[in-house]
């Protein structure tokens, strides 16, 4: 009976705050960046309150609340798209000497840490929208924080439409405020710690390393997730997901975490039965990556220069899940 009372009280407060945020989003057709930042904080706080209340909410109510949060976040993103855009490009290291080599094969004196896909522009670009960073439309690339002109202040980062890439952001000077990942194939993302939330959508045959307060996966298939998450992670419309703790070999500043990681307590919103969800498992220790060895090999590949096939082969060797054939 007490749980029913607490649930009713929470839902009343949740719906009032949802309506207040919705009203703020609809008040102006062109809100300022500062206003959107404030609204984003309110959505994050509302999400945190939901996570703290899952113990007494029914699965049905959790799903409805989560859908409300998703709608608010989508509306916020639409408003952000209307803000003025500025652009910056990947940093380019100066060539050692001579003319650029047309061949993509590995060369010990290759000056570039990032190799664009064949037939792609020589320089990739990323957009900042109110300090938001976009890494988009790359294939067979090694992308690191050292090759990106990241802003000096905390920002949201979006990684999208990558195929057979490695993204290494663990060395960034400033933690992202949020990380959005979508439409990746056979890609490894070593994001490190994130101050807020991580959201992953429509990814297949990928590996993710990250830590956050909130973690959500939608429409993903056959991916390994190494994470620290202080609230219960959520998956939906996904299958073949495997979760493991954040690797000790990757810096995290988690020597004394406020809360133990909840990576092993995944909530599957697509599985309403009382039996365990078949869509995720804890990644067996013997199948986990040797991250110290993997980081050294990836660094070696980046340092000496590489061709597209070399990078793809290295990804497959270190992370076999990226080579799993995915069905339609």
C-alpha positions in Angstrom: 0.0 0.0 0.0 2.9 2.3 0.8 4.4 1.7 -2.6 1.1 2.7 -4.3 1.0 5.9 -2.3 4.6 6.7 -3.2 4.0 5.9 -6.8 0.9 8.1 -7.1 2.8 11.0 -5.4 5.8 10.6 -7.7 3.7 10.4 -10.9 1.8 13.5 -9.9 5.0 15.5 -9.4 6.5 13.9 -12.6 3.6 14.9 -14.8 3.6 18.5 -13.4 7.3 18.9 -14.1 6.9 17.3 -17.5 4.1 19.8 -18.4 6.2 22.7 -17.1 9.2 21.7 -19.3 6.9 21.2 -22.3 5.5 24.6 -21.8 9.0 26.1 -21.7 9.8 24.4 -25.0 6.7 25.7 -26.6 6.9 29.3 -25.3 9.3 30.5 -27.9 10.1 29.4 -31.5 13.7 30.6 -31.1 14.9 30.1 -27.5 18.4 31.1 -26.7 21.3 28.7 -26.0 21.2 29.6 -22.3 17.5 28.8 -22.1 18.0 25.5 -23.9 20.8 24.6 -21.5 18.5 25.3 -18.5 15.8 23.1 -20.1 18.3 20.3 -20.7 19.3 20.5 -17.0 15.6 20.2 -16.0 15.1 17.1 -18.2 18.2 15.5 -16.8 17.0 16.2 -13.2 13.6 14.7 -14.1 15.3 11.6 -15.5 17.3 11.3 -12.3 14.2 11.4 -10.2 12.7 8.6 -12.4 15.7 6.5 -11.9 15.6 6.9 -8.2 11.9 5.8 -8.1 12.0 2.6 -10.1 11.9 0.5 -7.0 8.2 1.3 -6.4 7.0 2.1 -9.9 5.4 -0.6 -12.1 7.1 -1.5 -15.4 4.1 0.1 -17.2 4.5 3.4 -15.4 8.3 3.4 -15.9 7.8 2.9 -19.6 5.3 5.8 -19.9 7.6 8.1 -18.0 10.5 7.1 -20.0 8.6 7.8 -23.2 7.7 11.3 -21.9 11.4 11.9 -21.2 12.3 10.7 -24.7 9.7 13.1 -26.3 11.1 16.0 -24.2 14.6 15.2 -25.3 13.6 15.0 -28.9 11.9 18.4 -28.7 14.9 19.9 -27.1 17.2 18.6 -29.9 14.8 20.1 -32.5 15.2 23.5 -30.8 19.0 23.1 -30.7 19.1 22.5 -34.4 17.7 26.0 -35.0 20.6 27.7 -33.2 23.3 29.3 -35.3 26.1 26.9 -36.3 29.8 27.3 -36.3 32.3 24.8 -37.7 35.7 23.5 -37.0 37.8 20.8 -38.6 40.0 18.0 -37.4 43.5 19.2 -36.6 46.0 18.3 -39.3 49.6 17.4 -38.4 52.1 19.0 -40.7 53.5 16.7 -43.4 57.0 15.4 -42.6 58.4 16.1 -46.1 57.6 15.8 -49.8 54.3 15.4 -51.5 51.4 13.6 -50.0 51.3 9.9 -50.9 48.3 8.7 -52.8 48.5 5.1 -51.6 46.5 4.3 -48.4 48.9 1.5 -47.4 50.7 1.9 -44.0 53.9 3.9 -44.0 56.2 4.3 -40.9 56.6 8.0 -41.5 52.9 8.7 -42.2 52.1 12.1 -40.6 48.4 11.6 -40.1 46.7 10.0 -37.1 43.3 10.1 -38.8 42.8 8.5 -42.2 39.5 9.4 -44.0 37.6 6.7 -45.9 38.5 6.1 -49.5 36.8 8.6 -51.9 35.9 10.8 -48.9 37.0 14.4 -48.5 40.6 14.9 -47.3 39.3 16.7 -44.1 36.5 15.6 -41.9 34.5 18.2 -40.1 32.5 18.5 -36.9 29.8 20.9 -36.0 29.5 22.8 -32.7 25.9 23.8 -31.9 26.0 25.6 -28.6 29.3 23.9 -27.8 27.9 20.6 -29.1 30.4 18.5 -31.2 29.4 16.2 -34.1 31.6 13.4 -35.4 29.8 12.1 -38.5 30.0 10.1 -41.7 33.4 8.4 -41.5 34.6 5.0 -42.5 37.8 3.1 -41.6 39.2 6.0 -39.5 41.1 6.3 -36.3 39.6 9.4 -34.6 41.2 10.6 -31.3 40.8 13.6 -29.0 44.2 14.7 -30.1 43.0 15.1 -33.7 39.9 17.0 -32.9 39.7 20.7 -32.1 37.4 20.1 -29.1 36.1 23.1 -27.2 37.8 24.0 -24.0 34.5 24.0 -22.1 32.2 21.0 -21.3 30.0 20.0 -24.3 27.6 17.5 -25.6 29.2 15.1 -28.2 27.3 13.3 -30.9 28.9 10.4 -32.8 27.0 9.1 -35.8 27.1 7.2 -39.1 30.5 5.5 -38.6 31.7 2.2 -40.1 34.7 0.3 -39.0 36.2 3.2 -37.0 37.9 3.6 -33.7 37.0 6.7 -31.7 39.2 7.5 -28.7 38.0 10.4 -26.5 39.3 9.2 -23.1 42.2 11.6 -23.3 40.0 14.7 -23.8 40.9 17.5 -21.4 37.3 18.2 -20.5 34.6 15.5 -19.9 31.6 15.7 -22.2 28.3 16.7 -20.5 26.4 14.1 -22.5 27.2 11.6 -25.2 24.8 10.6 -28.1 25.8 7.7 -30.3 23.7 6.6 -33.3 24.0 4.5 -36.5 27.4 2.9 -36.0 28.6 -0.3 -37.6 31.6 -2.4 -36.5 33.1 0.5 -34.6 34.9 0.9 -31.2 34.2 3.9 -29.1 36.4 4.5 -26.1 34.7 7.6 -24.6 35.9 7.6 -21.0 33.8 9.3 -18.4 30.8 11.5 -19.2 29.4 13.9 -16.7 25.7 13.3 -17.5 24.0 10.7 -19.7 24.9 8.4 -22.6 22.4 7.4 -25.2 23.1 4.8 -27.9 20.8 4.1 -30.8 20.8 1.9 -33.9 24.3 0.4 -33.6 25.4 -3.1 -34.7 28.6 -5.1 -34.0 30.2 -2.3 -31.8 32.2 -2.0 -28.6 31.6 0.9 -26.2 33.6 2.0 -23.2 32.1 4.8 -21.1 31.0 5.9 -17.7 28.0 8.1 -16.8 25.1 8.8 -14.4 22.5 7.5 -16.9 22.8 5.0 -19.7 20.3 4.0 -22.4 20.4 1.8 -25.4 17.7 1.5 -28.2 17.5 -0.5 -31.4 20.9 -2.0 -31.1 22.2 -5.5 -31.9 25.2 -7.5 -30.9 27.3 -5.0 -29.0 29.6 -5.1 -26.0 29.4 -2.4 -23.4 32.1 -1.8 -20.8 30.7 0.8 -18.4 30.4 2.4 -15.1 26.8 3.7 -14.5 25.5 5.0 -11.2 21.9 4.4 -12.0 20.2 1.3 -13.6 21.0 1.1 -17.3 18.1 0.7 -19.7 17.8 -1.1 -23.0 14.8 -1.2 -25.4 14.2 -3.0 -28.7 17.7 -4.4 -28.6 19.3 -7.9 -28.5 22.6 -9.5 -28.2 23.8 -6.9 -25.7 26.7 -7.8 -23.4 27.7 -5.7 -20.4 30.9 -5.6 -18.4 32.5 -3.3 -15.8 34.5 -0.3 -16.8 38.1 -1.5 -17.6 40.8 -0.8 -15.0 43.3 -0.1 -17.8 41.4 3.0 -19.0 41.6 6.2 -16.8 38.3 7.0 -15.1 38.9 9.0 -11.9 36.7 6.4 -10.2 39.0 5.4 -7.3 36.3 6.2 -4.9 32.9 6.2 -6.7 30.0 7.6 -4.9 27.9 4.6 -5.9 28.8 1.1 -7.1 28.3 0.6 -10.8 24.9 -0.8 -11.8 26.1 -2.2 -15.1 24.9 -5.7 -14.1 21.4 -4.6 -13.3 20.1 -3.8 -16.8 16.4 -3.0 -17.2 14.9 -4.2 -20.5 11.8 -2.2 -21.3 11.0 -4.6 -24.1 10.8 -7.5 -21.7 7.8 -7.3 -19.4 7.9 -10.9 -18.1 9.2 -11.8 -14.7 11.8 -14.1 -16.2 15.3 -12.7 -17.1 15.5 -10.8 -20.4 17.2 -12.8 -23.2 18.3 -9.6 -24.8 21.3 -9.0 -22.6 23.9 -10.8 -20.5 26.9 -10.1 -18.4 30.0 -10.5 -20.6 32.0 -13.5 -19.4 35.4 -12.6 -18.0 37.2 -14.9 -20.4 35.6 -13.1 -23.4 36.4 -9.6 -22.2 39.0 -7.6 -24.1 42.5 -7.3 -22.8 42.3 -3.5 -22.7 46.0 -2.8 -21.9 47.1 -4.9 -24.9 44.3 -3.5 -27.1 45.2 0.2 -26.3 48.8 -0.5 -27.1 48.0 -2.1 -30.4 45.6 0.7 -31.4 48.2 3.3 -30.5 50.8 1.5 -32.5 48.5 1.5 -35.5 47.8 5.2 -35.2 51.4 6.1 -34.6 52.9 4.4 -37.6 50.1 5.3 -40.0 47.8 2.7 -41.6 45.7 1.7 -44.6 42.0 1.0 -44.3 42.5 -2.7 -44.4 45.1 -2.6 -41.6 42.7 -0.8 -39.3 39.8 -3.1 -40.1 41.9 -6.2 -39.5 43.1 -4.8 -36.1 39.6 -4.0 -35.0 38.5 -7.6 -35.9 41.5 -9.1 -34.1 41.1 -7.2 -30.9 37.3 -7.2 -30.8 35.8 -10.3 -32.5 32.2 -9.1 -31.9 32.8 -6.4 -34.6 33.2 -9.2 -37.1 30.0 -11.0 -36.3 27.6 -11.1 -39.2 24.4 -9.2 -38.4 21.1 -10.2 -39.9 18.6 -7.9 -41.4 
